[in-house]
Amino acid sequence: MKRLIVAAGGGGDAVAAAMLHAALYGDEDHAVILTYAWDRLLIDPVPGPRRPADFTGLERLTPSTWAVPAQARPVAPADSTLPRLAAELSHTFALLDPYRGAEGLTHQLEELVHRLEPESIDLLDVGGDILARGDEPTLKSPLGDALSLAACCQVNAPVRLLVAGPGLDGELLPEDLADTLGHVVHTFTPRDVEAINSVMEWHPSEATGLLTAAARGVRGTCEIRDAGLPVPLTDDSPTVHEVDLDDALSRNQLARAIMATAHLDEVEAYSREICGYSEIDYERNKALWLKEQQPAKLDPAAIWAQLDQFESEARARGVTHTTFRRITEALNLHGSQRNDLRQLLISSRPEQYDAPLWRIQTQPE
């Protein structure tokens, strides 16, 4: 294993790490991708990230780090996309354990560096919220990125910070990042996306979905999340920028504050103090609400009527594309129905599928 890639926020960052490896390092030895097991509630109904004890069938890499092979299984009621990623991609996915704070993550990194002696260590963030100060009104998920940044700044090895798809997570505007982004390391192309084609047919990550669509040449404005955030898809969207690690740390107030933390509870407390909230609190509250929401059987006739209304309103907002997560929530469907809805829409209107996004019709049929 020549390369170690840290997926800063987990989730889609881990998928983008596989695409980054294919683009920058080609067909050389497989990478170790170090990531959180932290999926959206539509995948994992348990709030917050998973720890090693939440899985069976893990494989030990170092005394404090476990790999998630294809045969691993999350302990119910938890769920995780990582075993399926391990089954479809040839890399080793290893668990970041945020429950031991930044000190624990730093220790994990040091052990892996000692064992692997990698030629490079990349810290990858899709969207760029790892560069947030902490007070931005659009910031929604700073915790995981801040922990990864705090740990990577303390490990005794050179780490390169890379931001892919500036602004694609809808948390920071591209212009807010312009003064921090360094030179362009790579611009993703359709060929780069081939490495993760099969994954993006089912993985729920919106930011990495937008990144792959942009790499395929999709341009316009895409609405994401339950709030319908508009995200522009431009020629800058498929770019990967290098960012000075120390500059990122000096900008990220939460990362600086948590560097000596030894437990996730401490990290959450700092997040509430600096950012005004903990995203895990949001997940706890939403999980309680979702428990009361029972999925009803999909009614295609009702769905088409609702979708046409949604598309009409989206066109009026200047929207050209959206995600299947956004459609699921806009139509008030249960998150578990996202995949069934996606299959229904693609099979009926394949011309509107700009993989992995849904294209809004320019004019109603």
TORMARBA-219307 format. One line per 8 residues: number of its first residue (from 1); their letters; for each residue x, y, z of N, C-alpha, C. Coordinates in steps of 0.1 Angstrom, whole numbers, plus 2048, in hexadecimal, padded with zeros to 3 digits. Atoms other than C-alpha are relative to their C-alpha. Layout:
N
NUM	A	X:Y:Z:X:Y:Z:X:Y:Z  ...
end
This chain:
365
1	MKRLIVAA	808:7F4:800:800:800:800:809:80C:800  7F7:7F5:801:812:81F:7F4:7F9:80D:804  807:7F3:7FE:7F7:839:7FB:7F6:7FE:80C  80A:7FF:7F5:7E3:843:81A:7F8:80D:7FD  809:7F5:803:7C5:859:813:7F6:801:80C  809:7FD:7F5:7B1:868:830:7F4:807:7FA  80D:7FA:804:78C:86E:827:7FB:809:80B  802:7F6:7F5:787:88E:83B:7F3:7FF:807
9	GGGGDAVA	80D:800:7FA:762:88B:841:7F9:7F3:800  806:80D:802:75C:866:83A:7F5:801:7F5  80A:800:80A:73E:85D:824:805:801:7F2  7FC:7FF:80E:743:869:801:80E:804:7FE  7F2:7FD:801:766:875:808:808:7F3:7FE  7F9:80D:801:770:850:80A:7FF:7FC:7F1  802:804:80E:761:84A:7E7:809:809:7F7  7F8:7F7:808:772:869:7D9:80F:7FD:802
17	AAMLHAAL	7F2:804:7FE:793:85C:7E8:804:7F6:7F6  7FD:80A:80A:791:83E:7D1:801:806:7F3  7FF:7F9:80D:78B:855:7B3:80D:808:800  7F3:7F8:800:7A9:86B:7BE:80C:7F6:7FE  7F5:80A:801:7BF:84C:7C1:802:7FC:7F1  800:804:80E:7B6:841:79E:806:80B:7F7  7FC:7F5:808:7BC:864:790:80F:804:802  7F2:7FB:7FD:7DD:86C:7A1:80A:7F5:800
25	YGDEDHAV	7F6:80B:7FE:7ED:84A:7A7:7FE:7F4:7F7  802:80B:80A:7DF:834:78B:7FD:7F3:806  803:80E:7FC:7E0:80F:78F:80B:7FA:809  7F6:805:7F6:7FC:80D:7A9:7F8:7FA:80C  805:807:7F5:7F7:7FC:7CA:7F3:806:806  80C:7FB:7FA:7D5:7FF:7DB:803:809:80C  7FE:7F7:7F5:7D1:81B:7F5:7F9:7FB:80C  808:801:7F3:7C6:81A:819:7F9:80D:801
33	ILTYAWDR	809:7F4:7FE:7A9:832:81C:7FA:800:80E  804:7FF:7F2:7A4:83D:83F:7F4:809:801  80D:7F9:801:780:848:845:7F7:7FD:80C  80A:803:7F6:764:84C:85E:7F5:7F7:7FA  80D:807:804:747:834:85D:7F5:808:805  809:7F6:7FC:72F:850:85E:7F7:803:7F3  80A:7FF:80C:711:84E:845:7F4:808:805  80D:7F9:7FE:6F2:863:842:7F6:7F7:806
41	LLIDPVPG	80A:808:7F9:6D4:858:856:7F8:7F8:7F6  808:808:80A:6C3:84B:836:807:7F2:7FE  7F8:80D:801:6DF:830:837:801:7FA:80E  7FD:805:7F2:6E8:82D:85C:7F6:808:80A  80A:7F9:7F7:6CA:835:874:806:804:80D  7FA:7FD:7F3:6E2:838:892:808:80D:7FE  7F9:7F4:801:6EE:85C:897:80F:7FF:803  7F2:800:7FE:713:864:895:808:7F5:7F9
49	PRRPADFT	7F7:80A:807:731:850:889:800:7F2:807  7FF:80D:7FB:736:82B:88E:80F:7FE:805  7F2:804:7FB:754:81D:8A2:802:7F1:7FD  7FD:80E:804:765:7FB:89D:7F7:7F6:807  809:809:7F9:74F:7EB:8B7:7F2:7FF:7FA  80D:801:807:731:7F2:8A1:800:7F7:7F3  7FE:809:80B:73E:7D9:887:804:7F2:805  7FA:80D:7FF:744:7B4:885:808:7FD:7F3
57	GLERLTPS	7F9:804:80B:75E:7A5:86E:80B:80A:7FC  7F5:7F7:803:778:7C1:86F:80D:7F9:800  7F2:805:801:79D:7BB:868:809:80A:806  7F8:7F7:7FA:7B7:7CA:87E:80C:804:7F7  7F5:7FB:807:7D1:7E0:86D:80C:804:809  7F7:7FC:7F6:7E2:7EF:88B:7F9:7FE:80D  807:802:7F3:7DB:7ED:8B1:7F3:809:801  80C:7F7:7FE:7C2:80A:8AD:7F8:802:7F4
65	TWAVPAQA	807:7FD:80D:7B6:808:889:7FC:7F3:7FA  806:80C:806:79F:7EF:878:7FC:803:7F2  805:7FF:80D:798:7E9:854:7F2:7FA:7FF  80D:805:802:775:7E3:847:800:7F8:7F3  800:808:80C:775:7C6:82E:7F2:7FE:7FB  80D:802:806:758:7BC:818:7F7:7F8:809  808:809:7F8:74D:7A1:830:7FC:806:80E  804:7F9:7F3:74A:7BA:84E:7F1:803:800
73	RPVAPADS	80F:7FC:7FF:727:7C2:85B:7FE:809:80C  804:7F8:7F5:71A:7DE:870:7F7:7F9:809  809:806:7F6:709:7D4:890:7F3:808:800  80E:7FA:801:6E3:7DB:88D:7FD:807:80D  806:7FB:80C:6D3:7F3:88E:808:809:7F7  7F7:7F8:808:6F1:805:880:802:7FA:7F2  7FD:804:80E:6FA:804:85B:80C:808:7FB  7F4:7F9:805:718:80E:846:802:7FD:7F1
81	TLPRLAAE	7FD:802:80F:722:812:821:80E:7FA:7FF  7F2:804:801:746:807:829:802:7F2:7FB  7FE:80E:805:742:7E1:824:7FE:7FF:7F1  802:800:80E:733:7E7:802:80B:807:7F8  7F5:7F9:807:74E:800:7F8:80C:7F6:7FF  7F5:809:800:768:7E6:802:7FE:7F5:7F6  803:80B:80A:756:7CC:7EC:802:805:7F2  800:7FC:80D:755:7E2:7CE:80D:807:7FC
89	LSHTFALL	7F4:7F9:803:776:7F5:7D0:80C:7F8:806  7F4:809:7FD:799:7E6:7D3:808:806:80C  7F8:7FA:7F6:7A5:7FD:7EF:7FD:7FA:80E  802:804:7F3:7A8:7F6:814:7FA:80C:808  807:7F5:7F9:78F:80B:828:802:7FD:80F  7FD:801:7F2:79A:811:84C:7F8:80A:808  809:7F7:7F8:785:820:868:808:80A:808  7FD:7F6:7F6:78C:841:878:7F7:7FF:80B
97	DPYRGAEG	808:801:7F4:780:840:89C:800:80E:807  800:7F3:7FA:775:863:8A6:7FD:800:80F  804:800:7F2:76A:858:8C8:80B:802:80A  7F4:7FD:7F8:78D:85C:8D5:806:80E:7FD  7FC:7F2:802:78F:880:8C9:80C:801:7F6  7F5:7FD:809:7AB:890:8B5:80D:7F8:804  7F4:807:7FC:7C5:87F:8CA:800:7F2:7FC  801:80E:804:7B8:85D:8C2:802:7FF:7F1
105	LTHQLEEL	7FF:800:80F:7B6:865:89C:80F:801:7FD  7F2:7FD:803:7DA:872:89D:808:7F3:803  7F9:80D:7FD:7E5:851:8AE:7FE:7F6:7F5  803:809:80B:7D3:83D:893:809:803:7F4  7F8:7FC:80B:7E5:850:878:80F:7FD:802  7F2:803:7FE:807:84C:888:803:7F1:7FF  7FE:80E:801:803:827:88B:7FF:7FB:7F2  801:804:80E:7F8:824:867:80C:804:7F8
113	VHRLEPES	7F4:7FB:807:815:839:85B:80C:7F7:803  7F5:808:7FC:82D:824:86F:7FF:7F2:7F9  801:80E:806:81F:803:861:801:801:7F1  800:800:80E:819:80D:83D:80B:807:7F9  7F5:7F8:806:835:826:837:7FB:805:7F2  806:7FC:80D:81F:836:81B:809:80A:7F9  7F9:7F6:808:82F:84A:7FF:7F9:80E:801  807:7F4:7FF:814:864:804:7F4:7FF:809
121	IDLLDVGG	80C:800:7F7:7F8:86E:81C:7F8:80C:7FB  809:7F6:805:7DB:882:80D:7F4:801:80A  80C:7FD:7F9:7C0:892:822:7F6:806:7F6  809:7FC:80B:7A2:895:80A:7F3:805:806  80D:7FB:7FD:783:8AA:80F:7F9:805:7F3  808:7FB:80B:767:8AE:7F5:7F8:80C:805  809:7F5:7FD:757:8D0:7F6:808:80C:806  7F7:7F5:7FA:770:8E3:80C:7FB:804:80D
129	DILARGDE	804:7FB:7F3:75E:8E6:82D:80A:7FD:80B  7F5:801:7F7:77E:8DB:83D:807:80D:802  7FA:7F3:7FF:788:8FF:837:7F7:80A:807  809:7F6:7F9:76B:90E:84A:806:806:80D  7FC:7FA:7F3:771:926:866:7F8:7FB:80B  809:806:7F6:753:918:879:7F4:809:802  80C:7F7:7FE:73B:936:878:7F8:802:7F4  807:7FE:80D:72F:933:854:7F1:7FB:802
137	PTLKSPLG	80E:804:7FF:709:932:853:7FC:7F4:7F9  803:80B:808:709:917:839:807:7F3:804  7F9:80B:7FB:720:900:84C:7F7:7F6:807  809:80A:7FA:70F:8DF:856:807:7F4:806  7F9:80C:7FB:729:8C4:85C:80F:802:802  7F2:7FD:7FE:74A:8D1:86A:808:7F6:808  7F9:807:7F5:752:8B7:884:80A:7F6:7FB  7F7:80A:805:761:89A:870:80C:806:7F9
145	DALSLAAC	7F5:7FA:807:776:8B0:85A:80A:807:80A  7F7:7F9:7F6:783:8C4:878:809:7F6:807  7F9:80B:7F9:78D:8A4:88A:80B:7FB:7F7  7F5:805:809:7A0:897:86B:80B:80A:7FE  7F6:7F6:802:7B1:8B8:866:809:801:80D  7F8:7FF:7F3:7BC:8BA:88B:809:7F5:801  7F7:80B:7FF:7CA:897:88A:80B:800:7F6  7F6:800:80A:7DC:89B:869:80B:80B:802
153	CQVNAPVR	7F6:7F5:7FD:7ED:8BB:875:809:7FC:80B  7F8:804:7F4:7FB:8A8:893:809:7F4:7FD  7F8:80D:803:808:888:882:80E:804:7FC  7F2:7FE:803:82D:886:87E:804:7FB:7F2  7FE:804:80E:82C:882:858:7FA:80B:7F7  806:7F6:809:826:899:83A:7F2:7FC:7FB  80E:802:805:801:89C:831:7FC:80B:7F6  805:7F7:80A:7F3:8AC:812:7F1:801:801
161	LLVAGPGL	80E:7FE:800:7D1:8BC:815:7FA:803:7F2  806:7FE:80D:7BB:8BA:7F6:7F1:803:801  80F:7FD:800:799:8CA:7F0:7FB:7FE:7F1  806:804:80D:785:8BB:7D3:7F2:807:7FF  80E:7FB:802:766:8CC:7C4:7FD:80B:80A  802:7F5:7F6:768:8EE:7D7:7F1:804:7FF  80E:7FC:7FF:745:8F6:7E3:7F5:7F6:7FD  80A:80A:804:734:8D6:7D8:7F8:7FA:80B
169	DGELLPED	807:805:7F5:729:8CD:7FB:7F5:809:805  80A:7F6:7FC:713:8EC:7FD:803:807:80D  7FD:7FA:7F2:724:8F7:81E:807:80D:7FF  7F8:7F4:802:73C:911:811:7FF:804:7F1  801:7FC:80E:739:926:7F2:80E:800:7FA  7F2:801:807:756:922:7D8:807:80D:803  7F8:7F4:7FE:75E:947:7DC:805:802:80E  7FC:7FF:7F2:761:943:802:80E:7F8:801
177	LADTLGHV	7F4:809:7FF:77D:929:7FB:80B:805:7F7  7F7:7FC:80A:78F:93C:7DF:80D:804:806  7F3:7FA:7FB:7A9:94D:7F5:808:7F6:808  7F9:80A:7F9:7B3:92C:806:805:7F5:7F7  7FC:80B:809:7B4:913:7E9:80D:803:7F9  7F3:7FF:807:7D6:90C:7DB:7FF:7FC:7F1  800:804:80E:7E0:900:7B8:7F8:7F4:7FD  808:80C:804:7CB:8E7:7A5:80A:7F4:7FE
185	VHTFTPRD	7F8:80C:801:7DA:8C4:7A9:7FB:7F8:7F4  806:809:80A:7C2:8B3:791:7F2:805:7FD  80E:7FE:803:7A1:8B8:77F:7FA:7F2:7FC  806:80D:803:78B:899:77F:7FA:7FF:7F2  806:802:80D:780:88B:75E:7F7:7F4:800  808:80C:800:767:871:753:808:7F3:802  7F8:80C:7FE:783:857:752:803:7FD:80F  7FD:802:7F1:78B:85D:777:7F4:7FA:807
193	VEAINSVM	80C:804:7F9:767:857:780:7FE:7F1:7FE  802:80E:803:769:834:771:803:7F7:80D  7FC:808:7F5:77A:828:791:7F5:7FE:80B  80B:801:7F6:75A:82F:7A6:7F2:7FF:7F9  80D:800:807:73F:82B:78B:7F5:7F8:807  80A:809:7FA:72D:80E:79C:7FC:805:80E  803:7FB:7F3:72F:81E:7BE:7F6:80B:800  809:7F5:800:71E:83E:7B4:7F2:7FD:7FB
201	EWHPSEAT	80E:805:803:700:82A:7A8:7F8:7FE:80C  808:802:7F4:6F7:824:7CC:804:808:80C  7FB:7F9:7F4:70C:839:7E4:7F8:80D:801  808:7F4:7FE:6F8:856:7F3:807:80D:801  7F9:7F4:7FE:713:870:7F5:7FC:80A:7F5  804:7F6:809:707:890:7E5:80C:808:7FB  7F4:7F8:804:728:8A3:7E4:809:7F8:7F6  7F8:808:809:73B:887:7D4:7F8:7FD:7F3
209	GLLTAAAR	809:802:80B:71D:881:7BD:802:80C:7F6  7FF:7F4:808:720:8A5:7B1:80E:801:7FA  7F2:800:805:746:8A1:7AD:801:7F7:7F4  7FF:809:80B:742:883:797:7F8:805:7F4  808:7FA:80B:727:894:782:807:80B:7FA  7F8:7F5:805:73D:8B2:77E:80B:7FB:7F8  7F4:806:807:75A:89C:773:7FB:7FA:7F3  806:805:80D:742:88D:758:7FC:80C:7F7
217	GVRGTCEI	804:7F5:808:73B:8B0:74C:7F3:807:803  80D:7FA:7FD:71A:8B8:75C:802:80E:806  7FF:7F2:7FB:715:8DE:762:7F2:805:802  80D:7FB:7FC:6F9:8F2:771:7FF:804:80E  802:7FE:7F1:6EA:8F7:794:7F9:7F4:805  805:80C:7FA:6E3:8D9:7A9:7FB:803:80E  805:7FF:7F2:6CC:8D9:7C8:803:7F3:808  7FC:80B:7F7:6D7:8C3:7E5:7F9:801:80D
225	RDAGLPVP	805:801:7F3:6CC:8B8:807:7F1:804:802  80F:7FD:7FD:6AA:8BD:818:7FD:80E:7FF  802:7F1:801:6AF:8E3:818:800:805:7F2  800:7FB:80E:6B3:8E4:7F2:80B:80A:7FD  7F5:7F7:803:6D5:8F5:7F2:804:800:7F2  7FB:800:80E:6DF:901:7CF:80F:800:7FF  7F1:802:802:702:8F6:7C5:803:802:7F1  7FD:7FE:80F:711:903:7A4:80A:7F5:7FC
233	LTDDSPTV	7F7:80A:806:722:8E9:78E:807:808:7F5  7F9:7F8:809:73D:8FC:77B:80D:7F8:7FB  7F4:806:804:75E:8F5:76A:80A:7FE:80B  7F7:801:7F4:76F:8F9:78C:7FC:7F4:809  805:80A:7F7:759:8DE:79C:808:7F3:800  7F9:80D:7FF:76E:8BF:792:80F:802:803  7F2:7FE:7FD:78F:8CF:79D:804:7FB:80E  7FB:804:7F3:7A5:8C3:7BA:80C:80A:803
241	HEVDLDDA	7F7:7F6:7FC:7B9:8DE:7CC:809:7FB:80C  7F8:802:7F4:7D6:8DB:7E4:7FF:80C:809  801:7F6:7F6:7D3:8EF:804:80B:7FF:80A  7F6:801:7F5:7EE:8F8:81D:7F9:7FB:80D  806:806:7F4:7E7:8E3:83C:7FF:80A:80B  7FF:7F6:7F5:7F2:8FE:854:7F6:80B:7FE  80A:7F6:803:7DC:918:842:7F2:7FB:804  80D:806:7FD:7BE:901:846:7FE:800:80F
249	LSRNQLAR	801:801:7F1:7C5:8FC:86B:7FE:80E:806  802:7F3:7FB:7C8:921:871:7F2:806:7FD  80D:7FB:804:7A7:927:860:7F5:7F8:808  80B:808:7FA:793:90A:870:801:801:810  800:7FE:7F1:78B:915:894:7FE:7F3:808  803:80C:7F9:77C:8F4:89E:80C:7F6:800  7F5:80A:801:79A:8DF:892:80B:805:80A  7F6:7FC:7F6:7B1:8F5:8A7:7FC:7FD:80E
257	AIMATAHL	804:802:7F2:79C:8F2:8C6:800:7F2:804  802:80E:7FC:799:8CC:8C5:80C:7F8:7FF  7F4:808:803:7BD:8C2:8BF:804:7F7:80C  7FC:808:7F4:7C2:8B5:8E3:7F4:7F8:805  80B:808:7FB:7A0:8A4:8E6:802:7F1:800  7FE:80E:7FF:79E:880:8F1:7F3:7F9:7FF  80D:807:801:779:879:8ED:7F6:809:7F7  809:7F9:809:75D:882:8D4:7F7:809:807
265	DEVEAYSR	809:7F6:7F9:748:892:8EF:807:80E:801  7F9:7F4:7FF:763:8AC:8F3:800:808:7F3  801:7FA:80E:763:8B2:8CD:7F3:807:7FE  80D:7FA:802:73E:8B7:8CD:7FE:80D:809  801:7F4:7F8:740:8D0:8EA:807:80C:7F9  7F9:7F5:807:759:8E5:8D7:7F8:804:7F3  808:7FC:80C:743:8E3:8B8:7F4:809:804  80C:7F8:7FB:725:8F0:8CB:805:80E:804
273	EICGYSEI	7FB:7F3:7FC:73B:90C:8D9:804:809:7F4  7FA:7F8:80B:74C:917:8B8:7F6:801:7F5  809:7FF:80B:732:90E:89E:7F2:802:803  80E:7FD:7FB:713:911:8B3:7F8:7F3:800  807:80D:801:709:8EC:8AE:80A:7F4:7FF  7F9:80D:803:714:8C8:8AC:7F7:7F9:7F5  808:807:80A:709:8B6:88C:7FB:7F3:805  805:80C:7FB:705:897:8A0:7F3:802:808
281	DYERNKAL	80C:7FC:7FA:6EB:8A9:8B5:7F4:800:7F6  80A:7FF:80B:6D9:8B0:894:7FB:7F2:7FC  803:80E:804:6DB:88B:88B:7F7:7F9:80B  808:806:7F5:6CD:881:8AE:7F2:805:7FF  80E:7FA:801:6AF:898:8A9:7F9:7FA:7F4  806:805:80D:6A9:88D:885:7FD:7F1:801  802:80E:7FF:6AC:868:88E:7F3:7FD:808  80C:801:7F8:690:86C:8A8:7F4:803:7F7
289	WLKEQQPA	80B:7FD:809:67A:87C:88E:7FE:7F5:7F5  801:80A:80A:682:862:874:7FA:7F3:805  806:80C:7FA:678:846:88C:7F0:800:7FF  80F:7FF:801:654:854:88B:7FB:800:7F2  804:7FF:80E:654:856:865:800:7F2:7FA  800:80D:806:648:835:856:7FF:801:7F1  801:800:80F:64F:82F:831:7F3:7FA:7FB  80C:806:807:630:82A:81C:805:7FB:7F2
297	KLDPAAIW	7FD:806:80D:630:816:7FC:800:80B:7F5  7FF:7F6:80B:63B:82A:7DE:7F4:7FF:7F7  80B:7FF:809:61E:836:7C9:805:807:7F3  7FA:7F9:80B:62C:83D:7A6:7F8:80B:7FA  809:7F5:805:60E:852:79B:802:80C:808  7FF:7F5:7F7:611:868:7B9:80E:806:7FF  7F2:7FB:801:637:86A:7B5:802:808:7F4  7FE:7F8:80D:636:876:791:7F9:80E:802
305	AQLDQFES	807:7F3:7FE:61D:891:79B:808:809:809  7F7:7F8:7F7:633:89D:7B8:80D:804:7F9  7F4:7FD:807:652:89B:7A3:7FF:80B:7F6  802:7F5:80A:644:8B0:787:7FE:80D:807  801:7F4:7F8:63A:8CA:7A1:80D:805:805  7F3:7FD:7FB:65C:8C9:7B1:809:806:7F5  7F7:7FC:80B:66E:8CC:78F:7FB:80E:7FB  805:7F3:805:657:8EA:785:805:80B:80A
313	EARARGVT	7FB:7F6:7F6:661:8FC:7A5:80F:801:7FF  7F2:800:801:685:8F2:7A1:805:808:7F4  7FD:7F9:80C:686:900:77E:7FF:80F:802  802:7F2:7FD:679:921:78B:80B:806:809  7F5:7FC:7F8:696:922:7A3:80D:800:7F9  7F4:801:808:6AF:91D:787:808:7F4:802  7F9:80D:7FD:6B7:8F9:791:800:7F8:7F3  7FF:809:80B:6C4:8E2:776:801:7F1:804
321	HTTFRRIT	7FE:80D:7FB:6CC:8C3:78B:7FC:7FF:80E  802:802:7F2:6C4:8B3:7AC:805:7F2:803  7FC:80D:7FB:6CE:895:7C1:7F4:7F7:803  80C:808:7FD:6B8:877:7C8:7FD:801:80F  803:7FD:7F2:6BC:87F:7ED:7F6:80C:801  808:7F4:800:6AD:8A1:7E6:7F2:7FD:7FC  80D:804:805:690:892:7D2:7F8:7F8:80B  806:808:7F6:689:879:7ED:7FA:808:80C
329	EALNLHGS	805:7F8:7F5:686:893:808:7F6:80A:7FB  809:7F6:805:674:8AC:7F2:7F2:7FA:7FE  80D:807:802:659:892:7EB:7FB:7F9:80D  804:805:7F2:657:88A:811:800:7F1:801  7FE:80F:7FF:662:866:80C:80A:7FD:80B  7F7:804:7F5:674:852:826:80E:7FE:7F9  7F3:801:806:69A:851:821:803:7F2:7FB  7FE:80E:804:699:82B:81E:7FB:7FE:7F2
337	QRNDLRQL	806:802:80E:685:830:7FD:808:807:7F5  7F8:7F9:80A:6A0:844:7EC:804:7F7:7F4  7FC:808:80B:6AD:827:7D7:7F5:7FB:7F8  80B:804:808:68B:81A:7CD:7FB:80C:7F7  804:7F4:808:682:83E:7C2:809:802:7F5  7F6:7FE:80A:6A2:841:7AF:7FE:7F6:7F4  802:80A:80A:69C:820:79C:7F3:803:7F8  80D:7FD:807:678:82B:794:802:80C:7F6
345	LISSRPEQ	7FE:7F4:808:683:84D:786:809:7FD:7F4  7F6:803:80A:6A1:840:772:7FA:7F7:7F5  806:80A:80A:68D:823:762:7F5:807:7F8  80B:7FA:807:671:83A:758:805:80C:7F8  7FB:7F4:807:684:859:74D:810:800:800  7F1:801:801:6A8:84E:745:807:80C:7FA  7FA:7F4:806:6AE:86D:731:803:80B:80A  7FD:7F5:7F6:6AE:882:751:80B:7FC:80A
353	YDAPLWRI	7F6:805:7F6:6C9:86D:762:80E:805:7FB  7F2:7FB:802:6EA:881:761:808:7FA:80C  7FB:808:7F5:6FC:867:776:80B:808:808  80A:806:7F9:6FB:869:793:7F5:809:804  80A:7F6:7FD:6E3:887:793:7F4:7FF:7F7  80C:7FF:807:6C0:88D:787:7FF:80E:7F9  801:7F4:807:6BC:8A7:76C:7F2:805:800  80D:7FA:801:69F:8BF:76F:7FC:803:7F1
361	QTQPE	804:7FE:80E:68B:8C0:74E:800:810:7FE  800:7F2:804:690:8E2:73D:7F2:805:7FE  80E:7FD:802:66C:8E1:733:7F7:7F4:803  808:80B:7FD:650:8CB:73F:7FB:7F9:7F3  804:808:80C:646:8AF:726:7F1:802:7FE
end
